[in-house]
């Protein structure tokens, strides 16, 4: 059979390959500590699960609107008002089966041969994968030049040309855990006013996982940019709902019909019961988020101190999400070799930096969405491995 050449341009998400290899070793009897996947180790709040059960008992078994149940979109609007004091039209909110469709649809809307799309590296790998798939030109801004792995407004603005269609931002960042504060985002937003042809895709999926009491500098704060703004958000990280495959996004008004058509051509709609669970999560108490963040804060300090105590390892303090992205070249190994030895010798599953971009060969990603006991054991095992 003759396959489309575009398939060769698609990348993947290596964290799942790491998980498969680790599970295979476990099946052979090797103990494994999993610090690879970006998945909170907490259960979905009970009242959210009960809302899904009730929806099923009440007979919500059929198709719903492609853009999502109105009540679910309205719950998103209420949450935006509560968190950011911004009033949003629910017709511009679209419920998605997770976060990846928002990435895919936004890049499909603007990516084609001759177009340029600006994106972070290291960054979540599906972004560059989809840019390449559309035949557009990826224009990366490298975070590894900054000791805290942060982007600057000036660096991003300097990359914009008349061919730029889309600018992708991830804040807080996956995989680095870096967090860019409001003052720098203000500067970027002001600079973007001079480039009205550039659409902004702001990935804010870790907006509820920011440390040290700092505020989320959401792009909802800049109404002047709203007609060329896409915001990617969802329930997966904040409410421990990764397996529910439930996300939401905000779109420019003129893009909403196109996104609805893409949904209808691909997934039809998001399952109804999950959307009722999403309503319960957003309208219910945030106690579970606060409890989670207390534990994440303890783990953050533990893994930051532990990694920096290892010979040849340098790690910056993450400002958000639940990742650290240490530089390991000082051990005499690049990130890929370090990752392989961690798995096979130390029994610790992590992800090499190259899974997130070509400039990250000296780095690895640890997720600290694991118990303090597991993190401590992982650090001890790696220390022994390094000798």
N, C-alpha and C positions, 0 to 999 in steps of 0.2 A: 504494500500500500504506500501511497505517496502522501506524506503529512505536510501540513502547512509549515513553512519556514519559521513563522512567528513563534511556534511552540518552542523552538530552540533558544529563543530569547527570554523565556520565562525562567526565573530563579525559583528558590524554595525558601523554607524557613527551617534552618538547620537544627533549631532546638528540638524539633520533633524527631529528627534523625538521631540526635544524641540520646533522646529518651528511649527510642527503639533499641539502640545499641546497649544502653544501660539495663534495660529490661531483659535483654537476651543474656547478659552476664549474670543478672540476678537469678534467672531461671536455671543457670548452670551452678548456682550455689554461692556466687560472690556477693557479699553484702555491699549495698550501694546507698549513698546519701545523695538525694536528688536536689541539686541547687541550679538546675538548668532552666526549667520552664518558668515563664512569668505568670504564675498562678497562685493567688493567695491560698494559704493552707487553713482557711476558715470555711465553715459551712455557710451556705446561703441563710440569711435570717429566717427564723421559723415562720413569722407572719407573712413573709413573701412566698414561702412554699405553700402555706395554707391558702393563700389567695389563688395560686394556680390550681390547687385541688378543687377549690370552690368553683372556679371557672369551668372546670371539666364537669363537675357535678351539676352545674347550672346549664349545661348543654352547649357551651361555646366550642363546638367541634368543627365548624366550617370555615370557608374562606372569609377573609376580611378585606378591607380596602388595601390596595397595594402600598399606600403611604403610611398605613397603620391605623389602628382604632382611634377615633377622635379623642376618646377619654384618655388614652395613653399619651397622645400628643399634647393634650391639655395639661397632663401631669408634668410633662417635661417643661412646658411653659411656666407652670407654677414654680418649679424648682429653679429655673433661671431667674425668675423674679425674686425668689427668696435669697438666692446666693449672690446675685450680681445687681439686683435692683434694675433690671432691664426688661422691657415689655416686648415680647416677641409674638408674632402671628403664628398660631399653630399650623396654618397651611404651609409654613416654611420649614416645619419639622417633619422629618421622615424617619419612620421606625425601620431599622435594618436588622438582618440576621447576623449580628456582630458588628465589629468595626471595619473589617476588610472590605465589604462591599462599598463603603464610603470611599475608601482609598481607590478601589478599582474604578468606580463610576466617575469620580472626579478626574482621574488621570485619563480615562477614556474620553471624557468630554473635551479635553484640551490637548491630549497627546497625539501627535501625528508626525510623519517625516517633515523636518524643517523647523519644528517647534522645539523650544528649550524649556525644561522644567528644572527648577532649582530645588535641591533636597539636601538634608544633612547626611554626613557620613562621619562616624558610624551612625546608623539609623535603622529603624525597623525595616527588615530586608524586603518586604513586599512592595515598598515604595519604588525602589530602584528596579525591581523585577517588572513591575507594571509599566514603568517609564520605558524600559527597553522593549517590552512587548508591543507597545504602541508605535515603536519606530521613532519616537522623539529622542532628543538629545539630553541625557542627564547632565546637569551642571551641579556638582557637589560642593558644599561648603564643609571644610574639614574641621572637626571639633578637636582633633588630637593635638593641634598646635597650642591649645589653651590648657594650662595646668589643671583647671577645674572642668575641662571638657565642655565649655559653654560657647555659644555663638555670640557674635556682636552684630549690632545693627549695621555698622559701617561695612563689615565684611559682606553681609548679604546684599546690601544695596549696591555694592560695587559690581556684583555679578549680573545685574539686570541689564538686558539688551532689548532691542526692539523685537527680538524673536522670543523673549520670555513670555510664556503663557500662564504658568502656575508656579507659585512659591509654596513649598511644603515646610511646615514648622512642627516640631514635636517638643512640647514643653509641659511638664517635665519629660525628659528624654528617655526613651528606651533605645539603646541598652545602657547608657552611661549613668543614669540617675541624676544627671545635672539639671539644674533649675535656673532659668533666667528670670530675673525679677522685673517688676513693673517699670522701673526707670528705663531699662534697656528696651523693653517692649514699646514703651511710649515713643522712644526715639525711632524705632523701626516703623511704627505705625505712622508717624509724622512723615518719614521719608517715603513711605509707600504712596502717600497722597500725590507725589510727583510722578507716579507711574500708574496711571489709571487703567492701563491695558493688562496689568498683572492681577490675577486672581490669587487669593490666599487660602490655603488649606491648613487650618490650625488643628492639629491633633492634640486634644485636651483630655484624653482618656484617663490620665493620672491626675486630674484636677483636684481630687479629694485626698490625694496622698502627697502632701507637701509638708515638710518638717519645719520646726523652729517657729511655728506660729505665723508663717508668712502667707500672704494672700495670693490667690491665683490671678495672674494678669491675663484674664480671658480676652479674646478679641471681640467679645460682645461689648466691651467697654468703648469701642470706637465706631459709633454709628455712621461716620462718614465713609467707612470701608464696607459697610454691611451689604451693599449691592454687589460686591465681588468677594464675599466671604463664605467659605464652607467651614463649618466646625464639626469635627468628629468627636463624638462622645458616646457614652454607653454605661451599662450596668456591670460589666464583667469584673472590673478591678475594685470599684468602690463597694459593691455589694456581694462580692465573691460569687459571681454568676457566670463564670467563664463558660461552663458547659451548657448554659441556657441559650447561647448564641443570640444575644439581644443587644442591640445598639441603637443609638439615635444620632441624627445629624441635622444641621441647619444649612439651608441653601439660599443662594440668591433667588429672588422671585422668578426670574425668567428661566432658571434652570430646573425648577420643580417639575414641569411637565416632562422634560427629558429624562430626569431621574426616575419618575414614575414609569416611563416606558421601558427604561433599562430593567427596573424591577420586574415588570410584567413579562419581559422577555427572558428573565433568568429564574427568579425564585417565586414569582407571583405575589407573595406576601409573607409576613412573619406569623408563625403560629399564634393563635388567639390566646391560649392559656398563658403563654410566656408574657404576653403584653399585659394581662391582668396582674401577673406577678410584678412586672415592671412598675405598674401604677402603685401597687402596695409599697414597693421599695422607695419610690420617690416621695410619696405622700406620708409615709410612716416615719418613725423616729430614726435619727442618725446615730443612735447609741452604738450600733455594731461597727460603724465607721470609726468612731472615737476609740472604742476598745481595740480595734485592729491597729490603729495608728499608735497607740501607746505601746503595743507589743513590737510593731515595726521600728519604733524609735529605739527601743532597747536593743533589738537585733542589729540595727544600723551601726550603733556604737560598737557592739561586739565584733562585727565582721570588719569594720573599718580599722579598729585597733589591732585585731588579730592578723589581718593581711599585712598591715604595715610593720608588724613585728617579724614577718618572714623575711629571710635573706633574699635580696634581689627583687622584692615586690614593692611597688609604689602604688598607693591608692588614694584618690581624692574622696572627700566626704560628699556623699550624694545629698542633694537638696530635695529630691522628690522621688516618687515611684518606689520600687523595692529592689533596686539593682545597684551593684558596684561594678566598676569597670577598671580593674587594676592593670597596671603595666608590669609585665613579667619578664621582659627581655633581660633584666639584671640577673636572672637565675641561670642564664646561659641557654635558655630555650625561648623560641617564639611561642605565640599563643596556641598554635595548633599542637605543637609537641607537648607543651605544658598541659593542655586539655587531655590529650591521650594518656599521658602518664598519670594524671589525676584519676582518670577513670579506671585504668587497668592496675595501677599500683596502690593508689590511696583509696579507691572505692568512692570517689566523689565525682558526680556528673555535673559539669559546667559547660559553657559554650565558648568556642574560640572567637576572638574579635573579628576575624575575617568573615564570620557569618553575617556581620553587619556593615562591611565595607572594606575595600582593599587597603585603606591606610591604617587599618587596625590590627595588623599582623603581630604587633608586640603586646596585644591586650587580650584579656578574657573577660567574660561576663559571669558574675555570680548573682543568683537571685537569693535575697534573704527572706523570701516568703517560706520560711521553714522554721522549725522550733529552735530555740537557743541551744538546746542540747545537741541537735543535729549540726548546727553551725559550729559549735565548739568541737565536736568530734571530727568534723570535716577539716577544720583548721589544724587540729592535732595530727590527723593523718597526713595532711600535706606537709606539715613541718617535718614529720618523720621521713617522708618521701624525699624532701630536699636535703636531708641528712645534716 
